[in-house]
Amino acid sequence: MQTTIRYFASVREAVGCASETVDLPDSVRTLADARAWLAARSERHAAALGATRVLRVACDHVMVAADAPLQPGRELAFFPPVTGG
């Protein structure tokens, strides 16, 4: 499923881009699955999205829990718990 991923603050700096569009495999069913799949894509993604990093995630501009189901065509955003300016 094609999904737009947005990265903010230190996550954006670690990944090296503000956003990307990816085709998530059918096995990705939750936001946690999407995060794990993205983290496995590269060392930069792993540093930004690894399981030890505390991150917030939004789906279509609404804060959601990691176990929330992922629907086709949604926009995901990852960012640290506190961002500024």
The first five atom37 places (N, CA, C, CB, O) and aatype in JSON, in Angstrom:
{
  "aatype": [12, 5, 16, 16, 9, 1, 18, 13, 0, 15, 19, 1, 6, 0, 19, 7, 4, 0, 15, 6, 16, 19, 3, 10, 14, 3, 15, 19, 1, 16, 10, 0, 3, 0, 1, 0, 17, 10, 0, 0, 1, 15, 6, 1, 8, 0, 0, 0, 10, 7, 0, 16, 1, 19, 10, 1, 19, 0, 4, 3, 8, 19, 12, 19, 0, 0, 3, 0, 14, 10, 5, 14, 7, 1, 6, 10, 0, 13, 13, 14, 14, 19, 16, 7, 7],
  "atom_mask": [
    [1, 1, 1, 1, 1],
    [1, 1, 1, 1, 1],
    [1, 1, 1, 1, 1],
    [1, 1, 1, 1, 1],
    [1, 1, 1, 1, 1],
    [1, 1, 1, 1, 1],
    [1, 1, 1, 1, 1],
    [1, 1, 1, 1, 1],
    [1, 1, 1, 1, 1],
    [1, 1, 1, 1, 1],
    [1, 1, 1, 1, 1],
    [1, 1, 1, 1, 1],
    [1, 1, 1, 1, 1],
    [1, 1, 1, 1, 1],
    [1, 1, 1, 1, 1],
    [1, 1, 1, 0, 1],
    [1, 1, 1, 1, 1],
    [1, 1, 1, 1, 1],
    [1, 1, 1, 1, 1],
    [1, 1, 1, 1, 1],
    [1, 1, 1, 1, 1],
    [1, 1, 1, 1, 1],
    [1, 1, 1, 1, 1],
    [1, 1, 1, 1, 1],
    [1, 1, 1, 1, 1],
    [1, 1, 1, 1, 1],
    [1, 1, 1, 1, 1],
    [1, 1, 1, 1, 1],
    [1, 1, 1, 1, 1],
    [1, 1, 1, 1, 1],
    [1, 1, 1, 1, 1],
    [1, 1, 1, 1, 1],
    [1, 1, 1, 1, 1],
    [1, 1, 1, 1, 1],
    [1, 1, 1, 1, 1],
    [1, 1, 1, 1, 1],
    [1, 1, 1, 1, 1],
    [1, 1, 1, 1, 1],
    [1, 1, 1, 1, 1],
    [1, 1, 1, 1, 1],
    [1, 1, 1, 1, 1],
    [1, 1, 1, 1, 1],
    [1, 1, 1, 1, 1],
    [1, 1, 1, 1, 1],
    [1, 1, 1, 1, 1],
    [1, 1, 1, 1, 1],
    [1, 1, 1, 1, 1],
    [1, 1, 1, 1, 1],
    [1, 1, 1, 1, 1],
    [1, 1, 1, 0, 1],
    [1, 1, 1, 1, 1],
    [1, 1, 1, 1, 1],
    [1, 1, 1, 1, 1],
    [1, 1, 1, 1, 1],
    [1, 1, 1, 1, 1],
    [1, 1, 1, 1, 1],
    [1, 1, 1, 1, 1],
    [1, 1, 1, 1, 1],
    [1, 1, 1, 1, 1],
    [1, 1, 1, 1, 1],
    [1, 1, 1, 1, 1],
    [1, 1, 1, 1, 1],
    [1, 1, 1, 1, 1],
    [1, 1, 1, 1, 1],
    [1, 1, 1, 1, 1],
    [1, 1, 1, 1, 1],
    [1, 1, 1, 1, 1],
    [1, 1, 1, 1, 1],
    [1, 1, 1, 1, 1],
    [1, 1, 1, 1, 1],
    [1, 1, 1, 1, 1],
    [1, 1, 1, 1, 1],
    [1, 1, 1, 0, 1],
    [1, 1, 1, 1, 1],
    [1, 1, 1, 1, 1],
    [1, 1, 1, 1, 1],
    [1, 1, 1, 1, 1],
    [1, 1, 1, 1, 1],
    [1, 1, 1, 1, 1],
    [1, 1, 1, 1, 1],
    [1, 1, 1, 1, 1],
    [1, 1, 1, 1, 1],
    [1, 1, 1, 1, 1],
    [1, 1, 1, 0, 1],
    [1, 1, 1, 0, 1]
  ],
  "atom_positions": [
    [[0.84, -1.17, 0.0], [0.0, 0.0, 0.0], [0.89, 1.24, 0.0], [-0.95, -0.01, 1.2], [1.82, 1.33, 0.79]],
    [[0.6, 2.16, -0.86], [1.4, 3.37, -0.97], [1.04, 4.31, 0.17], [1.18, 4.06, -2.34], [-0.13, 4.61, 0.41]],
    [[2.08, 4.78, 0.88], [1.89, 5.6, 2.07], [2.91, 6.73, 2.07], [2.02, 4.75, 3.35], [4.08, 6.53, 1.73]],
    [[2.47, 7.9, 2.45], [3.38, 9.04, 2.61], [3.85, 9.05, 4.05], [2.68, 10.39, 2.22], [3.05, 8.97, 4.99]],
    [[5.16, 9.15, 4.22], [5.77, 9.18, 5.55], [6.43, 10.54, 5.71], [6.81, 8.02, 5.74], [7.2, 10.97, 4.84]],
    [[6.14, 11.22, 6.81], [6.76, 12.51, 7.1], [7.6, 12.37, 8.36], [5.69, 13.64, 7.26], [7.22, 11.69, 9.31]],
    [[8.74, 13.04, 8.35], [9.67, 13.0, 9.48], [9.89, 14.42, 9.98], [11.03, 12.33, 9.08], [10.02, 15.35, 9.18]],
    [[9.92, 14.59, 11.3], [10.08, 15.91, 11.88], [11.23, 15.95, 12.88], [8.79, 16.34, 12.56], [11.57, 14.95, 13.5]],
    [[11.81, 17.14, 13.01], [12.85, 17.44, 14.0], [14.03, 16.48, 13.87], [12.26, 17.36, 15.42], [14.56, 16.29, 12.77]],
    [[14.47, 15.88, 14.97], [15.66, 15.02, 14.95], [15.45, 13.77, 14.11], [16.04, 14.62, 16.38], [16.42, 13.19, 13.61]],
    [[14.22, 13.34, 13.94], [13.93, 12.17, 13.1], [14.24, 12.53, 11.64], [12.44, 11.7, 13.26], [14.86, 11.74, 10.92]],
    [[13.83, 13.7, 11.22], [14.11, 14.19, 9.86], [15.62, 14.29, 9.64], [13.45, 15.57, 9.61], [16.13, 13.88, 8.6]],
    [[16.33, 14.82, 10.62], [17.78, 14.96, 10.5], [18.46, 13.6, 10.39], [18.35, 15.72, 11.71], [19.38, 13.43, 9.59]],
    [[18.01, 12.64, 11.18], [18.62, 11.3, 11.15], [18.33, 10.56, 9.85], [18.11, 10.47, 12.33], [19.22, 9.92, 9.29]],
    [[17.1, 10.66, 9.35], [16.74, 9.97, 8.11], [17.37, 10.67, 6.9], [15.2, 9.9, 7.95], [17.78, 10.03, 5.93]],
    [[17.43, 12.0, 6.97], [18.03, 12.75, 5.87], [17.03, 13.29, 4.88], [0.0, 0.0, 0.0], [17.42, 13.8, 3.82]],
    [[15.74, 13.2, 5.2], [14.72, 13.79, 4.33], [13.48, 14.11, 5.17], [14.35, 12.83, 3.15], [13.28, 13.54, 6.25]],
    [[12.66, 15.02, 4.67], [11.46, 15.42, 5.39], [10.29, 14.49, 5.13], [11.08, 16.83, 5.0], [9.41, 14.34, 5.98]],
    [[10.27, 13.87, 3.96], [9.16, 12.96, 3.65], [9.56, 12.02, 2.53], [7.88, 13.75, 3.26], [10.52, 12.26, 1.79]],
    [[8.81, 10.95, 2.43], [9.0, 10.0, 1.34], [7.7, 9.24, 1.16], [10.19, 9.03, 1.63], [6.89, 9.12, 2.08]],
    [[7.51, 8.73, -0.02], [6.36, 7.88, -0.32], [6.89, 6.47, -0.53], [5.54, 8.4, -1.58], [7.8, 6.26, -1.33]],
    [[6.31, 5.52, 0.19], [6.79, 4.14, 0.13], [5.61, 3.21, -0.15], [7.5, 3.73, 1.45], [4.46, 3.54, 0.1]],
    [[5.94, 2.04, -0.67], [4.95, 0.98, -0.84], [5.15, -0.02, 0.28], [5.08, 0.3, -2.25], [6.08, -0.83, 0.25]],
    [[4.28, 0.04, 1.27], [4.38, -0.88, 2.4], [3.85, -2.25, 1.99], [3.59, -0.34, 3.63], [2.85, -2.34, 1.28]],
    [[4.52, -3.31, 2.41], [4.05, -4.66, 2.08], [2.74, -4.99, 2.82], [5.13, -5.7, 2.41], [2.4, -4.35, 3.81]],
    [[2.04, -5.97, 2.33], [0.77, -6.37, 2.95], [0.93, -6.82, 4.39], [0.14, -7.49, 2.14], [-0.03, -6.77, 5.16]],
    [[2.12, -7.26, 4.77], [2.36, -7.71, 6.14], [2.36, -6.57, 7.14], [3.67, -8.46, 6.22], [2.27, -6.81, 8.35]],
    [[2.46, -5.33, 6.67], [2.44, -4.16, 7.56], [0.99, -3.81, 7.83], [3.21, -2.94, 6.93], [0.27, -3.34, 6.95]],
    [[0.57, -4.05, 9.07], [-0.85, -3.86, 9.39], [-1.1, -2.81, 10.47], [-1.44, -5.16, 9.84], [-2.22, -2.32, 10.6]],
    [[-0.06, -2.47, 11.24], [-0.2, -1.46, 12.3], [0.88, -0.4, 12.13], [-0.12, -2.11, 13.71], [1.8, -0.56, 11.32]],
    [[0.76, 0.66, 12.87], [1.79, 1.69, 12.82], [3.11, 1.17, 13.35], [1.35, 2.92, 13.61], [4.17, 1.56, 12.87]],
    [[3.06, 0.29, 14.34], [4.29, -0.32, 14.85], [4.96, -1.17, 13.77], [3.99, -1.19, 16.09], [6.18, -1.16, 13.63]],
    [[4.16, -1.89, 13.0], [4.7, -2.67, 11.88], [5.38, -1.75, 10.87], [3.58, -3.5, 11.19], [6.46, -2.05, 10.36]],
    [[4.73, -0.62, 10.58], [5.29, 0.34, 9.61], [6.61, 0.89, 10.12], [4.3, 1.49, 9.33], [7.58, 1.02, 9.37]],
    [[6.66, 1.22, 11.39], [7.9, 1.75, 11.97], [9.02, 0.71, 11.88], [7.67, 2.16, 13.44], [10.13, 1.05, 11.49]],
    [[8.74, -0.52, 12.22], [9.75, -1.59, 12.16], [10.21, -1.81, 10.73], [9.19, -2.9, 12.74], [11.4, -1.97, 10.48]],
    [[9.27, -1.81, 9.78], [9.63, -2.0, 8.38], [10.51, -0.85, 7.88], [8.37, -2.12, 7.51], [11.5, -1.08, 7.19]],
    [[10.14, 0.37, 8.23], [10.93, 1.53, 7.83], [12.32, 1.48, 8.46], [10.21, 2.83, 8.23], [13.31, 1.78, 7.79]],
    [[12.41, 1.1, 9.73], [13.7, 1.05, 10.43], [14.64, 0.04, 9.78], [13.5, 0.69, 11.9], [15.86, 0.19, 9.86]],
    [[14.09, -0.98, 9.15], [14.91, -2.01, 8.51], [15.42, -1.59, 7.13], [14.12, -3.3, 8.39], [16.22, -2.31, 6.53]],
    [[14.97, -0.46, 6.62], [15.33, -0.04, 5.25], [16.77, 0.41, 5.11], [14.42, 1.06, 4.81], [17.38, 0.18, 4.07]],
    [[17.32, 1.06, 6.14], [18.68, 1.58, 6.03], [19.22, 1.88, 7.43], [18.73, 2.85, 5.14], [18.47, 1.89, 8.4]],
    [[20.51, 2.12, 7.51], [21.1, 2.48, 8.79], [20.54, 3.81, 9.29], [22.64, 2.57, 8.68], [20.32, 3.99, 10.49]],
    [[20.31, 4.73, 8.38], [19.75, 6.04, 8.76], [18.34, 5.87, 9.32], [19.73, 7.0, 7.55], [17.99, 6.48, 10.34]],
    [[17.53, 5.06, 8.67], [16.18, 4.8, 9.16], [16.24, 4.09, 10.52], [15.38, 3.96, 8.14], [15.45, 4.4, 11.42]],
    [[17.15, 3.16, 10.67], [17.29, 2.44, 11.94], [17.67, 3.39, 13.06], [18.35, 1.32, 11.82], [17.13, 3.29, 14.17]],
    [[18.57, 4.32, 12.8], [18.97, 5.29, 13.81], [17.81, 6.2, 14.2], [20.15, 6.13, 13.32], [17.67, 6.57, 15.36]],
    [[16.99, 6.55, 13.23], [15.88, 7.47, 13.47], [14.66, 6.8, 14.09], [15.48, 8.13, 12.19], [13.97, 7.39, 14.92]],
    [[14.39, 5.56, 13.68], [13.12, 4.91, 14.03], [13.27, 3.65, 14.87], [12.38, 4.58, 12.79], [12.28, 2.97, 15.14]],
    [[14.49, 3.32, 15.27], [14.73, 2.09, 16.03], [13.86, 1.98, 17.27], [0.0, 0.0, 0.0], [13.39, 2.98, 17.81]],
    [[13.66, 0.76, 17.7], [12.76, 0.48, 18.81], [13.15, 1.17, 20.11], [12.69, -1.0, 19.05], [12.3, 1.4, 20.96]],
    [[14.42, 1.5, 20.28], [14.85, 2.14, 21.52], [14.56, 3.64, 21.53], [16.33, 1.91, 21.73], [14.66, 4.27, 22.59]],
    [[14.21, 4.22, 20.39], [13.88, 5.65, 20.33], [12.45, 5.9, 20.76], [14.11, 6.19, 18.92], [11.52, 5.22, 20.3]],
    [[12.27, 6.87, 21.62], [10.92, 7.28, 22.02], [10.42, 8.25, 20.97], [10.91, 7.93, 23.47], [10.99, 9.32, 20.78]],
    [[9.35, 7.87, 20.29], [8.78, 8.7, 19.23], [7.28, 8.76, 19.36], [9.16, 8.15, 17.86], [6.64, 7.88, 19.94]],
    [[6.72, 9.82, 18.81], [5.27, 9.95, 18.67], [4.95, 9.69, 17.21], [4.75, 11.37, 19.14], [5.79, 9.89, 16.33]],
    [[3.73, 9.24, 16.97], [3.31, 9.01, 15.59], [1.9, 9.55, 15.4], [3.37, 7.49, 15.23], [1.04, 9.42, 16.26]],
    [[1.71, 10.16, 14.25], [0.4, 10.67, 13.88], [-0.02, 10.01, 12.58], [0.4, 12.22, 13.75], [0.82, 9.7, 11.72]],
    [[-1.29, 9.8, 12.45], [-1.87, 9.26, 11.22], [-2.91, 10.26, 10.75], [-2.49, 7.83, 11.45], [-3.9, 10.52, 11.43]],
    [[-2.68, 10.8, 9.57], [-3.56, 11.84, 9.03], [-3.78, 12.97, 10.04], [-4.91, 11.24, 8.63], [-4.9, 13.43, 10.25]],
    [[-2.68, 13.42, 10.66], [-2.66, 14.58, 11.56], [-3.33, 14.32, 12.91], [-3.33, 15.74, 10.89], [-3.64, 15.27, 13.63]],
    [[-3.54, 13.08, 13.26], [-4.14, 12.73, 14.55], [-3.18, 11.8, 15.28], [-5.54, 12.05, 14.36], [-2.73, 10.8, 14.73]],
    [[-2.86, 12.14, 16.53], [-1.98, 11.3, 17.33], [-2.65, 9.94, 17.54], [-1.65, 11.98, 18.69], [-3.83, 9.86, 17.86]],
    [[-1.86, 8.88, 17.36], [-2.4, 7.53, 17.51], [-1.41, 6.64, 18.25], [-2.74, 6.93, 16.14], [-0.22, 6.97, 18.35]],
    [[-1.9, 5.54, 18.75], [-1.05, 4.56, 19.42], [-0.36, 3.69, 18.38], [-1.88, 3.69, 20.4], [-0.83, 3.56, 17.25]],
    [[0.76, 3.1, 18.78], [1.55, 2.27, 17.87], [0.78, 1.06, 17.36], [2.82, 1.82, 18.55], [1.05, 0.57, 16.27]],
    [[-0.17, 0.57, 18.15], [-0.92, -0.62, 17.73], [-2.14, -0.29, 16.87], [-1.35, -1.4, 18.96], [-2.94, -1.18, 16.55]],
    [[-2.29, 0.98, 16.5], [-3.42, 1.37, 15.66], [-3.3, 0.71, 14.29], [-3.5, 2.91, 15.52], [-2.21, 0.63, 13.74]],
    [[-4.41, 0.25, 13.74], [-4.36, -0.37, 12.4], [-4.05, 0.67, 11.34], [-5.68, -1.07, 12.08], [-4.45, 1.83, 11.44]],
    [[-3.34, 0.23, 10.33], [-2.95, 1.1, 9.23], [-3.87, 0.86, 8.05], [-1.47, 0.87, 8.83], [-4.04, -0.28, 7.6]],
    [[-4.46, 1.92, 7.56], [-5.36, 1.84, 6.42], [-4.65, 2.36, 5.17], [-6.67, 2.64, 6.69], [-3.77, 3.21, 5.28]],
    [[-5.01, 1.87, 4.0], [-4.38, 2.33, 2.76], [-4.54, 3.84, 2.56], [-4.98, 1.59, 1.56], [-5.57, 4.42, 2.9]],
    [[-3.5, 4.45, 2.0], [-3.55, 5.85, 1.64], [-3.38, 6.84, 2.77], [0.0, 0.0, 0.0], [-3.57, 8.04, 2.57]],
    [[-3.04, 6.38, 3.94], [-2.86, 7.29, 5.08], [-1.5, 7.96, 5.04], [-3.04, 6.53, 6.39], [-0.55, 7.44, 4.45]],
    [[-1.41, 9.11, 5.68], [-0.14, 9.8, 5.86], [0.32, 9.56, 7.29], [-0.26, 11.33, 5.54], [-0.43, 9.8, 8.24]],
    [[1.56, 9.1, 7.44], [2.12, 8.88, 8.77], [3.17, 9.94, 9.04], [2.74, 7.46, 8.89], [3.86, 10.39, 8.13]],
    [[3.28, 10.34, 10.3], [4.31, 11.31, 10.69], [4.97, 10.81, 11.96], [3.7, 12.73, 10.89], [4.3, 10.4, 12.91]],
    [[6.3, 10.86, 11.97], [7.09, 10.44, 13.13], [7.85, 11.65, 13.66], [8.06, 9.28, 12.77], [8.43, 12.41, 12.89]],
    [[7.84, 11.81, 14.99], [8.57, 12.93, 15.58], [8.86, 12.64, 17.05], [7.76, 14.25, 15.44], [8.19, 11.82, 17.67]],
    [[9.88, 13.33, 17.6], [10.19, 13.14, 19.0], [9.03, 13.67, 19.86], [11.52, 13.85, 19.38], [8.22, 14.45, 19.37]],
    [[8.95, 13.26, 21.12], [7.83, 13.68, 21.98], [7.71, 15.2, 22.1], [7.99, 13.08, 23.35], [6.6, 15.72, 22.22]],
    [[8.81, 15.91, 22.08], [8.78, 17.36, 22.21], [9.57, 17.95, 21.07], [9.33, 17.83, 23.58], [10.74, 17.62, 20.88]],
    [[8.93, 18.82, 20.3], [9.62, 19.53, 19.24], [9.39, 21.0, 19.44], [9.14, 19.07, 17.84], [8.45, 21.41, 20.12]],
    [[10.22, 21.79, 18.86], [10.07, 23.22, 19.01], [10.38, 23.95, 17.73], [0.0, 0.0, 0.0], [10.92, 23.39, 16.78]],
    [[10.03, 25.23, 17.74], [10.3, 26.18, 16.7], [10.44, 25.65, 15.37], [0.0, 0.0, 0.0], [10.67, 26.4, 14.43]]
  ]
}
